[in-house]
Amino acid sequence: MSDEGKIYKQISLVMSEIGAIGKDRKNVEQKYSFRGIDDIYNAVNAALAKHEVFCAPFVEDLKREERQSKSGGVLFYSILTVKYTFYASDGSSVEARTIGEAMDSGDKSCNKAMSAAQKYAFLQVFCIPTEDPPSEPKDTEGQTHEVSPLSPVEIPIITFAILLDKVGEAKAIPHLQNIWTKYDKEIKGLSPEDLHRLVLAKDNKKVELGGAGKQI
């Protein structure tokens, strides 16, 4: 977060133009109203553009599980921790971190989780109110799933960004060696471009740790 700059004033100006966003969408099955990500985009886009503010997302952590639905099918459950950096035209910025979680029977659980994370980043950074009465259920996404009580099997996902962070955080040559041993499968599965960047980061870290001549 920058200590000085326009971003603080610009955030307030954006807030002053957004106003309330009503819960106009309906979850028919569970009978409650909610605000979807498209409602948020439609409300904030013009104000962000007018005051020259944009945000850049970065997925810091991803966890996935497979769960069995009551009908016997498979549901993919994703939990993402996402950092959003809001920038003003002078380069000043503020950061917000939110968690998005979602389920899907196909390949959309991460997409939905990212939408949920961004939705709540906007709602919380810009303090967007709703005009619904206090008795309304809390704002949530419209699609729900019934999940079997069977214990989930967790499938950890190690991304290139996580591997790069681990290399950067290494405190000694054995730590680097351990990364290459422990995550051998994930490293071999990287694209050629990401693998080149990771190896370059490793080599730079070896020099920093005084082990330039050692083989990893």
Phi and psi in degrees as a GROMACS rama.xvg file:
@    title "Ramachandran Plot"
@    xaxis  label "Phi"
@    yaxis  label "Psi"
@TYPE xy
-74.2028  142.425  SER-2
-81.4024  -24.5131  ASP-3
-135.017  154.937  GLU-4
141.471  -179.937  GLY-5
-78.4378  -17.9979  LYS-6
-58.8676  -34.8251  ILE-7
-65.9549  -43.917  TYR-8
-67.9846  -40.6689  LYS-9
-65.8112  -37.2444  GLN-10
-60.0722  -43.4646  ILE-11
-64.4116  -38.7912  SER-12
-65.5343  -40.1494  LEU-13
-63.0175  -44.2725  VAL-14
-57.9054  -38.7742  MET-15
-67.618  -18.3579  SER-16
-102.202  -15.9263  GLU-17
-77.2341  -51.9892  ILE-18
74.8213  -168.403  GLY-19
-77.9929  148.278  ALA-20
-120.395  113.93  ILE-21
-73.7162  157.884  GLY-22
-86.9322  83.6347  LYS-23
-94.5836  -7.0631  ASP-24
-95.5821  153.394  ARG-25
-123.015  134.3  LYS-26
-94.3669  103.247  ASN-27
-67.2193  -40.6716  VAL-28
-63.2148  -45.737  GLU-29
-105.118  3.74851  GLN-30
59.0009  57.484  LYS-31
-143.79  162.883  TYR-32
-102.078  154.927  SER-33
-155.443  166.892  PHE-34
-106.851  123.378  ARG-35
-88.9823  168.017  GLY-36
-61.8865  -34.9139  ILE-37
-64.6965  -35.2032  ASP-38
-62.7067  -39.6851  ASP-39
-67.7909  -47.3611  ILE-40
-56.9242  -46.3363  TYR-41
-61.7065  -32.6705  ASN-42
-80.3542  -34.6248  ALA-43
-98.2768  -20.4006  VAL-44
-57.1199  -51.5995  ASN-45
-63.7341  -40.3603  ALA-46
-67.1646  -40.2187  ALA-47
-63.4721  -44.2095  LEU-48
-64.997  -41.8648  ALA-49
-60.9839  -40.4557  LYS-50
-100.073  13.4922  HIS-51
55.3234  51.6607  GLU-52
-121.545  135.909  VAL-53
-140.763  163.379  PHE-54
-126.064  147.334  CYS-55
-118.715  122.666  ALA-56
-88.7856  152.153  PRO-57
-145.179  118.986  PHE-58
-78.0322  111.349  VAL-59
-86.6635  -28.6982  GLU-60
-152.639  143.89  ASP-61
-138.792  127.345  LEU-62
-124.447  139.994  LYS-63
-132.047  145.698  ARG-64
-136.025  153.303  GLU-65
-103.476  130.807  GLU-66
-128.283  150.632  ARG-67
-94.0682  131.37  GLN-68
-78.8286  166.859  SER-69
-66.5796  -21.1166  LYS-70
-85.0316  -3.23768  SER-71
98.3867  -3.55147  GLY-72
-81.435  -178.465  GLY-73
-108.837  133.033  VAL-74
-114.607  135.556  LEU-75
-99.3539  123.153  PHE-76
-111.86  119.733  TYR-77
-119.087  138.495  SER-78
-126.004  120.899  ILE-79
-118.155  137.782  LEU-80
-103.858  119.103  THR-81
-122.237  132.065  VAL-82
-97.7206  127.938  LYS-83
-111.835  123.818  TYR-84
-107.139  119.191  THR-85
-95.773  123.122  PHE-86
-111.823  144.178  TYR-87
-102.157  173.435  ALA-88
-67.259  -18.0953  SER-89
-91.2972  4.14811  ASP-90
90.8342  -8.06868  GLY-91
-69.3357  155.675  SER-92
-154.032  160.547  SER-93
-133.804  151.985  VAL-94
-114.237  148.285  GLU-95
-138.315  138.452  ALA-96
-116.674  131.326  ARG-97
-133.017  162.375  THR-98
-114.703  129.153  ILE-99
-117.752  137.16  GLY-100
-135.797  147.154  GLU-101
-161.875  159.132  ALA-102
-122.257  151.878  MET-103
-158.94  149.092  ASP-104
-85.5732  -6.7923  SER-105
-119.582  -127.915  GLY-106
-111.915  25.2103  ASP-107
-109.573  6.9546  LYS-108
-66.1269  -38.0775  SER-109
-68.7597  -40.3606  CYS-110
-57.5103  -46.6048  ASN-111
-66.5194  -38.9061  LYS-112
-65.5618  -39.1144  ALA-113
-65.185  -39.088  MET-114
-63.035  -42.2083  SER-115
-64.2641  -42.2326  ALA-116
-62.8984  -44.0758  ALA-117
-69.1363  -38.1294  GLN-118
-56.0628  -47.5024  LYS-119
-77.2849  -25.0126  TYR-120
-61.9368  -47.5046  ALA-121
-64.7046  -46.1006  PHE-122
-58.9442  -39.2456  LEU-123
-85.2417  -40.857  GLN-124
-64.2337  -43.5909  VAL-125
-96.0994  4.94711  PHE-126
48.5402  51.6749  CYS-127
-76.6969  119.42  ILE-128
-86.7483  169.076  PRO-129
-125.053  151.752  THR-130
-94.4902  11.3851  GLU-131
-70.0755  151.317  ASP-132
-68.016  157.956  PRO-133
-58.7712  -22.3953  PRO-134
-74.6421  -13.5936  SER-135
-65.4832  141.838  GLU-136
-60.5341  156.27  PRO-137
-63.4713  148.15  LYS-138
-58.501  129.791  ASP-139
-154.974  170.033  THR-140
-73.5172  161.089  GLU-141
-83.6488  -18.2776  GLY-142
-100.178  131.296  GLN-143
-126.85  162.321  THR-144
-136.316  142.606  HIS-145
-90.4713  125.858  GLU-146
-113.704  137.302  VAL-147
-65.505  146.039  SER-148
-72.2213  3.30784  PRO-149
-59.4326  145.875  LEU-150
-64.8421  132.688  SER-151
-74.1309  154.213  PRO-152
-105.304  114.378  VAL-153
-79.0033  135.228  GLU-154
-118.065  98.8169  ILE-155
-67.2367  139.385  PRO-156
-114.679  119.554  ILE-157
-106.16  111.833  ILE-158
-92.6496  167.654  THR-159
-57.1306  -42.6828  PHE-160
-61.0999  -39.1933  ALA-161
-67.232  -42.6823  ILE-162
-61.8003  -41.4413  LEU-163
-63.3046  -40.3926  LEU-164
-63.72  -41.2257  ASP-165
-63.9248  -39.9749  LYS-166
-62.5522  -45.1998  VAL-167
-64.5362  -27.5242  GLY-168
-89.4678  -6.80452  GLU-169
-59.0476  135.241  ALA-170
-102.692  -11.6217  LYS-171
-157.968  163.102  ALA-172
-57.2503  -41.8458  ILE-173
-59.0368  -30.8794  PRO-174
-64.478  -42.6031  HIS-175
-62.298  -44.1234  LEU-176
-60.8872  -39.1328  GLN-177
-65.3054  -37.5793  ASN-178
-61.3558  -45.5664  ILE-179
-67.1786  -31.38  TRP-180
-78.3077  -46.7299  THR-181
-69.0416  -36.4281  LYS-182
-112.098  32.9586  TYR-183
-55.9586  -45.4237  ASP-184
-64.0354  -43.8528  LYS-185
-66.7432  -38.3723  GLU-186
-66.2798  -41.8926  ILE-187
-66.1326  -22.6135  LYS-188
-87.6938  -1.39583  GLY-189
-71.1588  155.93  LEU-190
-67.3957  156.794  SER-191
-54.8563  -38.6747  PRO-192
-66.1586  -46.3413  GLU-193
-67.6719  -36.4991  ASP-194
-62.7838  -42.1454  LEU-195
-61.2876  -43.2373  HIS-196
-65.199  -38.8625  ARG-197
-67.7969  -42.9514  LEU-198
-63.5234  -40.2547  VAL-199
-62.4315  -42.7244  LEU-200
-63.6152  -39.0318  ALA-201
-63.751  -45.8727  LYS-202
-63.0677  -40.8051  ASP-203
-63.553  -38.6289  ASN-204
-68.4811  -36.4364  LYS-205
-59.6284  -44.5017  LYS-206
-62.5626  -43.5763  VAL-207
-61.2563  -35.3802  GLU-208
-90.392  3.47487  LEU-209
78.7163  24.0362  GLY-210
-121.59  38.0995  GLY-211
-56.8686  -33.0575  ALA-212
-89.528  -3.42136  GLY-213
-86.4681  145.161  LYS-214
-90.8679  131.676  GLN-215
